[in-house]
Amino acid sequence: MKRKLLSIVVLFAMSMVANAQQKSGLRVLAVHKIQSDGGWDYVSIDQQHNNLYVSHGNQVNILNKNNGDSVGVIRNTLGVHGIAIAGPFGKGYTTNGKAGTCTVFDLNNFIVTAQIKVGQNPDATFFDDYSKKVIVFNGKSNDASIINPQTDQVIATIPLGGKPEAGVSDGKGKVYVNIEDIGEIVCFDLNTNKVLSRYKLKGGEEPSGLAIDRVTSRLFTVCANKVMLILDAKTGKQITSIAIGNNCDGVVFDPTTKLAYSANGEGNITVVKEVSANQFIVQETIKTEVGARTIAIDFASHHLFLPTAAFEKSTDANQRPHRVPGSFKILEVGK
């Protein structure tokens, strides 16, 4: 009887893993071209207005996420990196890295309404649905600026002890952020604006993109040495390490499908399935294009959006290839 029971358990476990390894069917569905030049960083989605915000050079291009049509441009965002969507306030916030400011704009008509002075080289940003605040991570002053969207004032500055990259919220008042130069994840409390804990990453170098499963309290951090580390957000314990592609700068998590997507600049996406809170497997690798290393997810359609461009061929492996002028585009990945 014990052997029979053991066999049933083993077969059940094998069945779960087999089902988890089934391919998602995701592929590049569309390419949305943007007629402007310059570098790029983050992309963000306004679910309410169906708009995709793309940082590009010194401006933000706005596309309809359902058909890729251009619907607007926010100019004079010098060295723009990220865009936070504060939906309940009808406002968006760009982080202007070279100016040390955030541009505030109206989500309905894209009119600029204010400029906010923050820290040095503001980079990643997001709107926290729990505190109703905008969180800005400043890459050179090594801190986070907390903005109140009601007044558009910085109400707190939190020292982080290193260069912050992407951050996420647990939806309960805690924020987690990658600290790139020292290989840590810092957790701070938005109720007190104080750092609570620091998680040293073992086997992960220069963490950049960060995502969270709020249900299981799992953090997904992607690192420069081609690994995704998965941690318990509550304790900092590392659950596992998963090999991903090279040159990754972004990761997102879909709470419906329980899939994490690592955007690898080498030209693909590593799809990681959360089988359970403590079991994760690589489900598949989706081909994209070289340079597509940041990513946004549309939770309504479950489509992914990745910016990139065409690059000139280079014979020098140590030299960064030059972009082909006028080739900037957004890849839309879905079923």
C-alpha angles and dihedrals in degrees: 000000000000091000091049092050091048091051091052091051092049092048091049092051092048090050091053092052092046091052091047090053094057110119117254096223091234119153140150103290101175144003116218112199121211118202101220136082138232139075126304143206130170131018123204135190129222101205094188096057097029092237131145117210117206124190108220126168107305097341143054118238117208121208133180100250092212098058107007095242117153110247103169152335132230108207136197096039094142111213093350118197113165143015124213118201112211095186099175089058097041090237139121128201127206123199109225104200099190095044099043090229144108119230113217118209140174114256091212101054104006092237113156111241105173149358119224124199110224134159130309117297100355107209127160119030141170142172113249111221093201102052095025089229133128113239118207122187114209113209100198103034089046096226146097125248116211113209126196106216091203092066102014089230130132104246098179143011117207119200110223103185096234146025110309124215126173122352138193138193129230090214091243103081102284124111125197122199135180115240102207104192097049100033099242142125113224122204120202134178119238091201093062101015088229131131110251104182146351122219115204110215114230113208094000124109128196099352114210119160120049134187135172140210101212093192097058096025093237124154122207113201123178120209139200093245091068100261136118112212118203117204140180102250093209098053107016091237112153110235099187147330121234128193115240136172128285128273097022119170104163143044133178133187127216108209092196098055095027090230127141117204122206113198106216117195091212086078111276148072123239109216114207120191120211100217090174137338090280103030124074130167137181104252099185147319118248119206115234126150136286112275096028096125105136124063146188129194128217104216092198098057097017088230122146126222123203127176122218144135140213117275133209116243114258129198092200110083091195094054122084109239118246121247118245105243115250094014100108114132147155120240114214113205122193145112 
